[in-house]
Amino acid sequence: MAASSTSARNINSADTGRRLSLAALAMLALPARGRAAEPEAADAPDARLAQLARELPAWLAELDVPGASLVLLREARVCWAAHLGLRERGGAEPVRADTVFEAASMSKPVLAYLAMQLVQAGRLALDRPVLDYADERFEPAQPAQARITARMLLSHSSGLPNWRAGDAEHGPLQLGFEPGARFAYSGEGYYYLQRVLERITGLPLQALAERQLFQPLGMSHSGFVLTPALDALRARGHDEAGRPLPASDYRRANAGYTLYTTAADYARFIAALLEPRPGAAHALGAEWRSAMLAPQLEAGDRQPLPRPARARGDRVFWSLGWAVERGAQGLIAYHSGTNSTGFRCFSQFAPARGSGLVLMSNGLAGNKLWQRLLALLGDL
């Protein structure tokens, strides 16, 4: 039986260079998982990628992650990619470039981008109460709701919980603190902002994203709701021991966690933030990209990620859609994702360096995979 969208909510609180042949990697087999899908041709900026090519298949086997898709960016372009393992443990279908995963909480930066497009167009003001755009009152009634702005929702400082208890659509929604007072991660806040955007544009999230982002960027294997085309390509999620979990069936879009996508599609989204196409109608101008990534407040409950020294920050902040850290190599924006249906994913990018990465995995031990990945690569 397919898992409901409520039970499968995310549980996140959370180049140029020498040519490297990856033929040897394509020949490696993952024990009990079948042969790795053949990686794409790629450039290797340094020895770290050669090490990654050697170790990545073994990491998947050791961590009981049945399959993963990884794309690295340098100079805002794909420089390295590998698609390994199986869509479902015990099955025959390998992970390929078009394999669809659940992006989980990495859905949120997509909504943030759509919101910033409306800000750029003058249709949404970051510091105006969102009640001015959509008169949706919380139950029980709370006067503080009138002080919630889009900036607060995007930076997780609205006072809303991660998710309300009970009915996901109509259950009580209680603010936990004065809006704007501090950071507290909130999927509910992004779902609220989704409804605001839908009211402003007159479009459901799926149609808005398709028009404003997926089609312009060529993200042909992405959607906030499950379609037959996505279903035919998607991976199955697994628990931390590599056992298959019930599949999701997201028929109602939720900006907090329902995005289905591929690593390649999400990398197109990252590339658009690193180097937007001049004159593209969907592109954010430099002013608005800078505003999106500017730290808004410290995320005091988060620790810097385990990157090598020069790529490691000393504190974690939240911007308008992304966690951000600043180290010796400059600012790195990132977001992870976990859905209880058995998916872990991670993405990051460094605007000044033009680098980035996207990792999708179909196992709940995938967080250990991306932690090892960051410890090795830091920021290319």
C-alpha positions in Angstrom: 0.0 0.0 0.0 1.3 3.4 -0.9 2.3 5.6 2.0 0.1 8.7 2.5 1.6 12.1 2.0 1.0 12.8 5.7 2.9 9.7 7.0 5.7 10.2 4.5 6.5 13.8 5.5 10.2 14.8 5.6 11.9 14.2 8.9 14.6 16.8 8.5 14.5 19.2 11.6 17.3 18.9 9.0 35.5 21.8 -14.0 38.1 22.0 -16.1 41.1 19.9 -15.5 42.7 16.6 -16.3 40.5 14.0 -18.0 39.7 11.0 -15.8 38.6 7.7 -17.3 35.8 6.1 -15.3 35.7 2.9 -17.2 37.1 1.0 -14.2 34.3 2.4 -12.0 31.7 1.2 -14.5 33.1 -2.4 -14.1 32.8 -2.4 -10.3 29.9 -4.4 -8.9 28.0 -3.7 -5.7 27.5 -6.8 -3.6 23.9 -7.9 -3.6 22.9 -4.9 -5.7 24.0 -5.6 -9.2 26.4 -3.9 -11.5 26.8 -0.1 -11.2 25.3 1.9 -13.9 27.9 3.3 -16.2 29.0 6.8 -15.1 29.1 9.7 -17.6 32.3 10.9 -19.0 33.7 13.6 -16.8 36.6 16.0 -16.0 38.5 15.5 -12.8 39.9 18.7 -11.2 42.1 16.8 -8.8 43.0 13.5 -7.1 39.9 13.7 -4.9 37.7 12.7 -7.7 39.9 9.8 -8.5 39.6 8.7 -4.9 35.8 9.3 -5.0 35.6 7.1 -8.1 37.4 4.3 -6.2 35.5 4.6 -3.0 31.9 5.5 -3.8 30.7 2.0 -4.8 32.2 0.5 -1.6 30.5 3.2 0.5 27.1 2.3 -0.9 27.7 -1.4 -0.2 29.0 -0.8 3.3 26.1 1.6 4.3 23.3 -0.6 2.7 22.3 2.2 0.3 20.9 0.3 -2.7 21.4 3.1 -5.2 22.6 6.7 -5.6 23.0 9.4 -8.3 25.7 12.1 -7.9 26.3 15.2 -10.0 29.2 17.6 -9.5 29.4 21.1 -10.9 32.4 23.3 -11.6 32.1 26.7 -13.3 28.3 26.2 -13.2 28.6 23.1 -15.5 28.5 19.4 -14.9 32.1 18.2 -14.4 31.5 14.7 -13.0 28.5 12.4 -12.6 28.0 8.8 -11.5 24.8 6.7 -11.2 25.3 3.6 -9.1 23.4 0.6 -7.8 19.8 -0.4 -8.2 16.4 1.4 -8.2 15.1 -1.2 -5.8 17.1 -3.8 -3.9 16.5 -7.2 -5.4 15.3 -5.8 -8.7 17.0 -5.6 -12.0 16.7 -1.9 -12.9 19.9 0.1 -12.4 20.1 3.7 -11.3 20.6 5.8 -14.4 20.7 9.6 -15.1 16.9 9.7 -15.5 16.1 7.8 -12.3 13.7 9.8 -10.2 14.1 10.1 -6.4 12.2 11.9 -3.7 14.0 15.2 -3.0 12.3 15.5 0.4 13.2 18.8 2.1 15.2 19.8 -1.0 11.7 20.7 -2.3 11.9 23.9 -0.1 14.6 25.8 -2.1 12.5 25.3 -5.2 9.6 27.1 -3.6 12.0 29.7 -2.3 13.1 30.4 -5.9 9.5 30.7 -7.1 8.8 33.1 -4.3 11.9 35.2 -5.2 10.7 35.3 -8.8 7.5 37.0 -7.5 9.5 39.3 -5.3 11.6 40.3 -8.4 8.4 40.9 -10.4 7.0 43.1 -7.6 4.1 40.8 -6.9 5.3 39.7 -3.4 7.1 41.9 -0.8 9.4 40.1 1.6 8.5 42.2 4.6 4.7 42.7 4.1 2.4 40.5 6.1 1.4 37.5 4.0 -2.2 37.9 5.3 -2.3 40.8 2.9 -2.0 38.3 0.0 -4.0 35.4 1.4 -6.6 35.8 4.1 -6.2 32.4 5.7 -6.6 32.4 9.4 -5.0 29.9 11.7 -7.1 27.9 14.2 -7.0 28.8 17.0 -7.0 32.5 16.1 -3.7 34.2 17.0 -3.1 38.0 16.6 0.6 37.3 16.0 -0.2 35.6 12.7 -0.7 39.2 11.2 3.0 39.8 11.7 4.3 36.8 9.7 6.1 37.8 6.5 7.5 35.9 3.5 11.0 36.6 4.8 10.1 34.9 8.1 8.6 31.9 6.3 11.6 31.5 4.0 14.1 31.8 6.8 12.3 29.5 9.3 11.6 32.2 11.8 7.8 32.5 11.6 7.1 30.7 14.8 5.3 27.8 13.1 6.1 24.2 14.0 7.8 21.8 11.6 4.4 20.1 11.1 1.0 20.5 12.9 -0.4 17.6 14.9 -3.5 15.8 13.6 -5.2 16.6 10.3 -2.5 17.9 7.9 -4.8 20.3 6.2 -7.2 21.5 8.9 -5.8 20.6 12.2 -4.9 23.2 14.9 -1.9 25.4 13.9 -0.3 27.0 16.9 2.6 29.5 16.8 5.4 28.5 19.2 7.0 32.0 19.5 6.7 35.6 18.3 7.2 35.7 14.5 10.8 36.8 13.7 12.2 36.1 17.1 14.4 33.1 16.3 15.1 30.2 14.0 13.0 27.0 14.2 12.9 24.8 11.1 9.3 24.6 9.7 7.9 22.6 6.9 4.5 24.0 7.8 5.9 27.5 7.1 6.8 26.5 3.6 3.4 24.9 3.0 1.8 28.1 4.2 3.9 30.1 1.8 3.0 27.7 -1.0 -0.7 28.6 -0.5 0.2 32.3 -0.5 2.0 31.9 -3.9 -0.9 29.9 -5.2 -3.3 32.7 -4.2 -1.1 35.4 -5.8 -0.7 33.6 -9.1 -3.9 31.7 -9.3 -2.0 28.5 -10.1 -1.4 25.4 -8.1 2.2 24.8 -7.2 2.8 22.1 -9.8 1.6 24.3 -12.6 3.5 27.3 -11.3 6.7 25.3 -11.0 6.2 23.8 -14.5 5.8 27.2 -16.1 8.4 29.2 -14.1 11.1 26.6 -13.6 10.8 23.1 -14.9 10.1 23.9 -18.5 12.5 26.8 -18.8 15.4 24.8 -17.3 14.6 21.5 -19.1 13.8 19.8 -15.8 11.7 17.2 -17.7 11.8 14.5 -14.9 10.6 16.7 -12.0 7.2 17.3 -10.4 5.6 18.0 -7.1 3.0 15.4 -7.7 3.4 11.8 -9.0 2.6 11.3 -12.7 2.7 8.0 -14.7 5.9 9.3 -16.4 7.7 9.9 -13.1 6.3 6.7 -11.6 7.9 4.7 -14.4 11.3 6.1 -13.6 11.4 6.4 -9.9 13.5 4.5 -7.3 12.1 2.7 -4.3 13.1 3.9 -0.9 14.8 1.7 1.7 15.4 1.7 5.5 18.8 1.9 7.1 19.3 -1.8 6.7 18.5 -1.6 3.0 15.0 -3.1 3.2 12.4 -1.7 0.8 9.8 0.6 2.3 6.2 1.4 1.1 6.3 3.7 -1.9 4.9 7.2 -1.7 2.0 8.4 -3.8 2.0 12.2 -3.6 -1.1 13.5 -5.5 -1.3 16.8 -3.6 1.8 19.1 -3.9 3.5 20.1 -0.6 6.5 22.4 -1.0 7.9 20.9 2.2 8.7 17.5 0.8 6.8 16.1 -2.3 9.3 17.0 -5.1 10.2 14.1 -7.3 13.3 14.7 -9.4 16.6 13.4 -10.7 20.1 14.5 -9.6 20.6 15.8 -13.1 17.4 18.0 -13.0 18.3 19.4 -9.6 21.8 20.2 -10.8 20.1 22.3 -13.6 18.4 24.2 -10.9 21.6 24.7 -9.0 23.4 25.8 -12.2 20.6 28.4 -12.8 21.5 29.9 -9.4 25.2 29.9 -10.2 25.0 31.2 -13.7 21.6 32.2 -15.0 21.1 32.5 -18.7 21.2 36.2 -19.7 17.7 37.5 -20.5 15.9 34.3 -19.4 12.4 35.2 -18.2 12.7 32.8 -15.2 16.2 34.0 -14.1 16.7 35.9 -10.9 18.8 39.0 -11.3 22.1 39.4 -9.4 20.4 41.6 -6.8 17.7 39.0 -6.0 20.1 36.1 -6.0 22.3 37.9 -3.5 19.2 38.7 -1.4 18.2 35.1 -1.5 21.5 33.9 -0.2 22.2 36.6 2.4 22.2 35.2 6.0 19.1 36.2 7.8 19.7 34.7 11.3 21.8 32.1 13.0 20.5 28.5 13.1 21.7 27.9 16.6 20.6 24.3 16.7 22.8 23.4 13.7 26.5 22.5 13.5 28.8 23.2 10.6 29.0 20.3 8.1 32.1 18.1 8.1 34.0 19.6 5.3 37.8 19.9 5.1 39.3 23.0 6.9 39.2 25.6 4.2 35.7 24.7 3.1 34.3 24.5 6.7 32.4 27.3 8.3 32.3 28.1 12.0 28.6 28.8 12.3 25.4 28.0 10.4 23.0 30.6 9.2 19.7 30.5 7.3 19.1 32.5 4.2 15.9 32.8 2.2 15.6 29.1 1.4 19.1 27.7 2.2 21.4 27.0 5.0 24.6 28.9 4.5 28.1 28.7 6.0 31.1 31.0 5.3 34.6 29.6 5.4 38.0 30.5 4.0 36.8 29.6 0.5 33.7 31.8 0.7 30.0 31.2 1.2 28.5 27.7 0.7 24.7 27.3 0.5 23.2 23.9 1.0 20.1 21.8 1.9 19.6 18.2 2.9 16.5 16.1 2.7 15.0 13.1 4.4 11.7 11.4 3.7 10.5 8.6 5.9 9.7 6.7 2.7 13.4 5.9 2.5 15.2 8.7 0.7 18.2 10.9 1.7 19.6 13.6 -0.5 21.9 16.6 -0.3 22.8 19.6 -2.4 25.3 22.5 -2.1 26.8 25.3 -4.2 29.4 28.0 -3.8 28.3 31.1 -5.8 31.8 32.8 -5.9 33.5 29.6 -7.1 30.7 28.3 -9.4 30.9 24.8 -7.8 28.2 22.5 -6.6 27.0 19.0 -6.0 23.7 17.1 -5.9 23.4 13.6 -4.3 20.2 11.5 -4.4 20.0 8.2 -2.6 17.3 5.6 -2.0 18.3 4.5 1.5 17.9 6.1 4.9 21.6 5.6 5.5 22.3 8.1 2.7 23.1 10.8 5.2 26.2 8.9 6.1 27.0 8.8 2.4 26.8 12.6 1.8 28.7 13.2 5.0 31.6 11.1 3.7 31.3 12.8 0.4 31.7 16.3 2.0 34.6 15.1 4.2 36.4 14.1 1.0 35.5 16.8 -1.4 34.6 19.8 0.7 33.9 22.3 -2.1 35.4 21.7 -5.6 
